[in-house]
Amino acid sequence: MRAWTVDADDIQVVDDFDAKLLHRTPWIDDFLTHGRDQKFIVTATKGFGKTLLLKAKRLAYEESKSAHCLPENSLLDKPIGDKVFSADMIALFGQSTESWCKVWLIAIAAATLKYLKMTSNLKVNPRLASLLADANLKSVIDHFVNLLDLPRNELYRSANETDNQLVPRLRSVGTSVALFIDSIDEYFNKHMKAPAYRASDAGELSPDVWYFSQMGLVEVAYQLRRINHHLKVFAAVRKEAFSRFNEATSMVQQYRGSTVDISYSQASLREIFANNIRREKERNLVDPSKLKKDPIAAFCGLSQVTHSYTREREDLFDYVYRHTLRRPRDFMTIGQRLSDLGPKERAKENELKVAVHQTATEIAQEYLNEISPYVGSVQLDRLWSMINGNIMTRAELQRAFGGYNQPEAHLANLGRDTDEHVFCLLFKAGLLGYVDLDLVSGNKMQRFLMPGERTFDPDGILPTSSHYLVHPALGSLIAKVNTQYVVSIDKLNVVGDGRVWIEADEERWLCVLRADIKGFGALMEDPDVERAVRERLRSAIAKHAAGCLLAEVADGDSLTIVDEDPNALIKVAKAVIVDVYEAPGNPLLRVAIDYGAVMVRHDPDGRLVTGGAPLRVASRIEPWVTPSEIWVTEPFKQALGATSTFFAAVDIQPHERPELPVSESGFNVKKPASGEGDLWVKLYRIVEKGPKT
């Protein structure tokens, strides 16, 4: 079993399966432990690994040799192709689970008794007799697909004869038989592709067929377990179908007690991701020496990335995590894309982030295609055009809702009319989050539903929240339609499930310095030099920037300083440049400073948190700065000029940076090949004023 296996269908035989890649949570251990068969239905939405878990259960049975396993020649029994019914068959199978229960019971009974050679002397009708006599029909699905073609009268007659003759023989079975059934949802997928009133070229379509076919399997599996504990039916069904039991039967609690509902914590998903990294060949790792201690750093060469808008340093796995729908399949897809990238490209932060972002967009598009049958006639491009930023107040969301449904109207009461509840659908799909108060910690937290956590019934209900959050995976899809989206990305909060919500205490006009050491990678080749440079930078900051509002060092050489006084910030920068240069290797700092509105708040531990455009602008300028110089923007020049100062800001000439586009607005310092919008700024070099003559 190779790393980053996206589709469990790739596992066909015992030798294809590697138990090391199966993350053993307590509930998985309980499900796979021999002798613990109280749970026999595996449920989850698409992409959570139902098939993988069911195959692991089958292999556990084969290893224990405690039961005969069906099907005989493959791990799981699953249909091939698609089934579309005629109008008559819709009338038979589209009303309830009754007819499905009959078909499943006949199919399971026939396959089991034929395998055990217990079908002799059965007095049944000719159609059922021919099925029982056909040696080519062996598995449950073999019989199931044939039974679906029976006319109503023959199906009901066969069901009565099964109750009277086949079921009594099932009761007498004294040897354990385990049957493994999967992918019933895929066999009836076409019924979910269009409204029930629309006929296809091959027949009628009914979403209820998709639901009832799986629900009937659950009911029969539960009934057979009560008939004979030697007969064990293990099946995978979609969570969306299982959720229908909540409104369909009083037996839902019993069915739920027999079900493994697949879900993984963030810690479990991290371990799944790390387990696949451990399967990578050493030559495809950036730093193999870190594999045991930090697999993610070994794979990518870095453990943190910088958010492009808030400038927050973020754990790399957390960055990947919030760009997924928290399904194992998403992590396998992103992991495979990063693996294909190669070590050299993967070690570059920008290349890595682009790969994750592009893959997240593909995941989102595929997921939207998957759920399209449930969300009706939503016009996604029209909806995207209404979303002007990744965080919306409730009032902004109401205006967008009104614009989508009634372009000239702004609705005061969201969800109290007959309009299309597009944001409610996004919320239930896990693509629109909200701000929730965590009662344990007392913090406001960002919350997104898991896929399949709610049904898609159009009830028009959204949780009450001050703000609503757009899932990061939708960013590129929205930006293609609405250019305002990128411009309005929040500069304070990084959007992601489980993240603390930051309330802006105030907006202050501040000077923001960003700096790093030119050629720091080369200095890192000598561990002693690297350590000395890091220590010198930290000591210089502690010595010269102690009076600043904020002074932080990240990644050993990345420096951020925020303060109110432009003169003081220049003096700090010059002093740090001199101190750092005296370290081994004579490292040179590049310093960029901007001035503008910065959002400021304090964490519960007292640490200052900042966000806003000046951090981004200074970060974009810094790579172009001549080493040992200080470059600033026009807003900073104006702020400096409003003070009594010994320093002046002189123009940077176009010939000094011919690689940068130039216009009347200045230089375009946007990150190359990033896809972000243009960022035009006028640049100046800080110099000391000469004596007046």
ChimeraX attribute file (.defattr): number of C-alpha atoms within 10 A of each C-alpha:
attribute: neighborCount
match mode: 1-to-1
recipient: residues
	/A:1	16
	/A:2	14
	/A:3	19
	/A:4	24
	/A:5	17
	/A:6	19
	/A:7	14
	/A:8	18
	/A:9	12
	/A:10	13
	/A:11	19
	/A:12	14
	/A:13	12
	/A:14	16
	/A:15	8
	/A:16	12
	/A:17	19
	/A:18	13
	/A:19	11
	/A:20	13
	/A:21	21
	/A:22	16
	/A:23	17
	/A:24	15
	/A:25	13
	/A:26	9
	/A:27	13
	/A:28	16
	/A:29	12
	/A:30	16
	/A:31	22
	/A:32	21
	/A:33	13
	/A:34	14
	/A:35	11
	/A:36	11
	/A:37	17
	/A:38	14
	/A:39	18
	/A:40	25
	/A:41	26
	/A:42	24
	/A:43	25
	/A:44	23
	/A:45	21
	/A:46	20
	/A:47	18
	/A:48	20
	/A:49	22
	/A:50	25
	/A:51	24
	/A:52	17
	/A:53	20
	/A:54	25
	/A:55	25
	/A:56	21
	/A:57	21
	/A:58	21
	/A:59	19
	/A:60	15
	/A:61	19
	/A:62	16
	/A:63	12
	/A:64	10
	/A:65	10
	/A:66	15
	/A:67	17
	/A:68	18
	/A:69	23
	/A:70	23
	/A:71	21
	/A:72	13
	/A:73	11
	/A:74	15
	/A:75	25
	/A:76	24
	/A:77	21
	/A:78	20
	/A:79	20
	/A:80	12
	/A:81	9
	/A:82	13
	/A:83	17
	/A:84	21
	/A:85	23
	/A:86	14
	/A:87	15
	/A:88	13
	/A:89	18
	/A:90	18
	/A:91	13
	/A:92	18
	/A:93	22
	/A:94	23
	/A:95	13
	/A:96	18
	/A:97	21
	/A:98	16
	/A:99	20
	/A:100	24
	/A:101	23
	/A:102	21
	/A:103	26
	/A:104	26
	/A:105	24
	/A:106	26
	/A:107	24
	/A:108	24
	/A:109	23
	/A:110	29
	/A:111	25
	/A:112	27
	/A:113	18
	/A:114	19
	/A:115	18
	/A:116	13
	/A:117	9
	/A:118	15
	/A:119	20
	/A:120	10
	/A:121	6
	/A:122	13
	/A:123	11
	/A:124	18
	/A:125	12
	/A:126	11
	/A:127	15
	/A:128	22
	/A:129	14
	/A:130	11
	/A:131	19
	/A:132	22
	/A:133	14
	/A:134	11
	/A:135	9
	/A:136	10
	/A:137	17
	/A:138	20
	/A:139	25
	/A:140	25
	/A:141	22
	/A:142	18
	/A:143	24
	/A:144	21
	/A:145	16
	/A:146	13
	/A:147	21
	/A:148	18
	/A:149	12
	/A:150	16
	/A:151	12
	/A:152	16
	/A:153	9
	/A:154	16
	/A:155	20
	/A:156	15
	/A:157	14
	/A:158	23
	/A:159	21
	/A:160	15
	/A:161	18
	/A:162	22
	/A:163	15
	/A:164	12
	/A:165	15
	/A:166	22
	/A:167	19
	/A:168	12
	/A:169	15
	/A:170	20
	/A:171	15
	/A:172	11
	/A:173	17
	/A:174	11
	/A:175	12
	/A:176	14
	/A:177	19
	/A:178	19
	/A:179	25
	/A:180	24
	/A:181	25
	/A:182	23
	/A:183	19
	/A:184	23
	/A:185	23
	/A:186	18
	/A:187	19
	/A:188	25
	/A:189	19
	/A:190	20
	/A:191	27
	/A:192	22
	/A:193	20
	/A:194	19
	/A:195	16
	/A:196	15
	/A:197	9
	/A:198	12
	/A:199	17
	/A:200	16
	/A:201	7
	/A:202	10
	/A:203	16
	/A:204	21
	/A:205	28
	/A:206	26
	/A:207	19
	/A:208	19
	/A:209	27
	/A:210	23
	/A:211	26
	/A:212	24
	/A:213	26
	/A:214	26
	/A:215	24
	/A:216	21
	/A:217	27
	/A:218	25
	/A:219	19
	/A:220	19
	/A:221	24
	/A:222	20
	/A:223	13
	/A:224	20
	/A:225	16
	/A:226	13
	/A:227	14
	/A:228	16
	/A:229	15
	/A:230	19
	/A:231	25
	/A:232	22
	/A:233	22
	/A:234	24
	/A:235	25
	/A:236	26
	/A:237	27
	/A:238	23
	/A:239	21
	/A:240	20
	/A:241	21
	/A:242	23
	/A:243	19
	/A:244	15
	/A:245	18
	/A:246	12
	/A:247	8
	/A:248	12
	/A:249	10
	/A:250	10
	/A:251	11
	/A:252	17
	/A:253	12
	/A:254	10
	/A:255	19
	/A:256	17
	/A:257	13
	/A:258	18
	/A:259	22
	/A:260	21
	/A:261	20
	/A:262	17
	/A:263	19
	/A:264	16
	/A:265	10
	/A:266	14
	/A:267	9
	/A:268	15
	/A:269	19
	/A:270	19
	/A:271	17
	/A:272	21
	/A:273	23
	/A:274	20
	/A:275	19
	/A:276	21
	/A:277	25
	/A:278	20
	/A:279	14
	/A:280	15
	/A:281	10
	/A:282	15
	/A:283	10
	/A:284	19
	/A:285	26
	/A:286	22
	/A:287	20
	/A:288	18
	/A:289	13
	/A:290	15
	/A:291	18
	/A:292	11
	/A:293	9
	/A:294	15
	/A:295	23
	/A:296	25
	/A:297	21
	/A:298	24
	/A:299	28
	/A:300	26
	/A:301	20
	/A:302	19
	/A:303	18
	/A:304	20
	/A:305	20
	/A:306	17
	/A:307	15
	/A:308	18
	/A:309	21
	/A:310	22
	/A:311	20
	/A:312	19
	/A:313	15
	/A:314	14
	/A:315	14
	/A:316	19
	/A:317	20
	/A:318	17
	/A:319	20
	/A:320	19
	/A:321	20
	/A:322	19
	/A:323	28
	/A:324	25
	/A:325	26
	/A:326	22
	/A:327	21
	/A:328	21
	/A:329	21
	/A:330	23
	/A:331	26
	/A:332	20
	/A:333	21
	/A:334	26
	/A:335	25
	/A:336	18
	/A:337	18
	/A:338	21
	/A:339	19
	/A:340	13
	/A:341	16
	/A:342	16
	/A:343	19
	/A:344	13
	/A:345	16
	/A:346	24
	/A:347	20
	/A:348	13
	/A:349	17
	/A:350	18
	/A:351	17
	/A:352	18
	/A:353	20
	/A:354	14
	/A:355	20
	/A:356	22
	/A:357	22
	/A:358	16
	/A:359	23
	/A:360	26
	/A:361	20
	/A:362	19
	/A:363	21
	/A:364	24
	/A:365	14
	/A:366	12
	/A:367	16
	/A:368	18
	/A:369	11
	/A:370	14
	/A:371	17
	/A:372	15
	/A:373	18
	/A:374	21
	/A:375	18
	/A:376	16
	/A:377	12
	/A:378	15
	/A:379	11
	/A:380	14
	/A:381	13
	/A:382	15
	/A:383	19
	/A:384	20
	/A:385	19
	/A:386	22
	/A:387	22
	/A:388	21
	/A:389	21
	/A:390	22
	/A:391	24
	/A:392	19
	/A:393	14
	/A:394	16
	/A:395	15
	/A:396	18
	/A:397	19
	/A:398	19
	/A:399	20
	/A:400	25
	/A:401	26
	/A:402	21
	/A:403	18
	/A:404	23
	/A:405	18
	/A:406	13
	/A:407	11
	/A:408	9
	/A:409	13
	/A:410	18
	/A:411	18
	/A:412	11
	/A:413	9
	/A:414	21
	/A:415	20
	/A:416	12
	/A:417	10
	/A:418	8
	/A:419	14
	/A:420	19
	/A:421	22
	/A:422	22
	/A:423	22
	/A:424	22
	/A:425	25
	/A:426	19
	/A:427	25
	/A:428	23
	/A:429	25
	/A:430	21
	/A:431	23
	/A:432	23
	/A:433	26
	/A:434	25
	/A:435	22
	/A:436	20
	/A:437	15
	/A:438	13
	/A:439	8
	/A:440	6
	/A:441	8
	/A:442	8
	/A:443	15
	/A:444	17
	/A:445	18
	/A:446	24
	/A:447	23
	/A:448	23
	/A:449	18
	/A:450	18
	/A:451	24
	/A:452	19
	/A:453	15
	/A:454	16
	/A:455	16
	/A:456	19
	/A:457	12
	/A:458	16
	/A:459	11
	/A:460	17
	/A:461	16
	/A:462	19
	/A:463	12
	/A:464	11
	/A:465	13
	/A:466	12
	/A:467	18
	/A:468	25
	/A:469	23
	/A:470	23
	/A:471	24
	/A:472	21
	/A:473	23
	/A:474	22
	/A:475	21
	/A:476	18
	/A:477	16
	/A:478	25
	/A:479	18
	/A:480	13
	/A:481	17
	/A:482	20
	/A:483	14
	/A:484	15
	/A:485	22
	/A:486	19
	/A:487	13
	/A:488	12
	/A:489	19
	/A:490	19
	/A:491	21
	/A:492	23
	/A:493	20
	/A:494	26
	/A:495	22
	/A:496	23
	/A:497	24
	/A:498	15
	/A:499	17
	/A:500	19
	/A:501	21
	/A:502	18
	/A:503	14
	/A:504	16
	/A:505	11
	/A:506	10
	/A:507	15
	/A:508	13
	/A:509	15
	/A:510	22
	/A:511	26
	/A:512	31
	/A:513	29
	/A:514	26
	/A:515	25
	/A:516	24
	/A:517	24
	/A:518	18
	/A:519	11
	/A:520	18
	/A:521	11
	/A:522	11
	/A:523	19
	/A:524	15
	/A:525	10
	/A:526	10
	/A:527	10
	/A:528	11
	/A:529	16
	/A:530	21
	/A:531	14
	/A:532	14
	/A:533	26
	/A:534	18
	/A:535	15
	/A:536	19
	/A:537	23
	/A:538	18
	/A:539	15
	/A:540	20
	/A:541	23
	/A:542	14
	/A:543	14
	/A:544	19
	/A:545	23
	/A:546	12
	/A:547	12
	/A:548	16
	/A:549	12
	/A:550	16
	/A:551	19
	/A:552	14
	/A:553	16
	/A:554	12
	/A:555	13
	/A:556	17
	/A:557	19
	/A:558	16
	/A:559	21
	/A:560	22
	/A:561	22
	/A:562	24
	/A:563	20
	/A:564	16
	/A:565	14
	/A:566	27
	/A:567	19
	/A:568	15
	/A:569	21
	/A:570	18
	/A:571	14
	/A:572	20
	/A:573	27
	/A:574	16
	/A:575	16
	/A:576	22
	/A:577	24
	/A:578	16
	/A:579	18
	/A:580	25
	/A:581	18
	/A:582	13
	/A:583	18
	/A:584	15
	/A:585	15
	/A:586	13
	/A:587	21
	/A:588	21
	/A:589	29
	/A:590	23
	/A:591	30
	/A:592	31
	/A:593	33
	/A:594	28
	/A:595	28
	/A:596	19
	/A:597	17
	/A:598	24
	/A:599	21
	/A:600	20
	/A:601	19
	/A:602	14
	/A:603	10
	/A:604	8
	/A:605	6
	/A:606	8
	/A:607	10
	/A:608	13
	/A:609	18
	/A:610	22
	/A:611	22
	/A:612	20
	/A:613	21
	/A:614	26
	/A:615	30
	/A:616	21
	/A:617	25
	/A:618	25
	/A:619	28
	/A:620	20
	/A:621	27
	/A:622	23
	/A:623	19
	/A:624	17
	/A:625	21
	/A:626	18
	/A:627	17
	/A:628	18
	/A:629	17
	/A:630	24
	/A:631	28
	/A:632	28
	/A:633	23
	/A:634	18
	/A:635	17
	/A:636	22
	/A:637	23
	/A:638	13
	/A:639	19
	/A:640	21
	/A:641	15
	/A:642	10
	/A:643	11
	/A:644	8
	/A:645	13
	/A:646	11
	/A:647	18
	/A:648	15
	/A:649	22
	/A:650	14
	/A:651	14
	/A:652	16
	/A:653	15
	/A:654	15
	/A:655	9
	/A:656	10
	/A:657	14
	/A:658	10
	/A:659	11
	/A:660	16
	/A:661	13
	/A:662	18
	/A:663	12
	/A:664	8
	/A:665	10
	/A:666	19
	/A:667	23
	/A:668	20
	/A:669	22
	/A:670	21
	/A:671	17
	/A:672	11
	/A:673	9
	/A:674	11
	/A:675	9
	/A:676	12
	/A:677	12
	/A:678	11
	/A:679	16
	/A:680	17
	/A:681	21
	/A:682	19
	/A:683	24
	/A:684	21
	/A:685	19
	/A:686	16
	/A:687	14
	/A:688	10
	/A:689	11
	/A:690	9
	/A:691	5
	/A:692	4
	/A:693	3
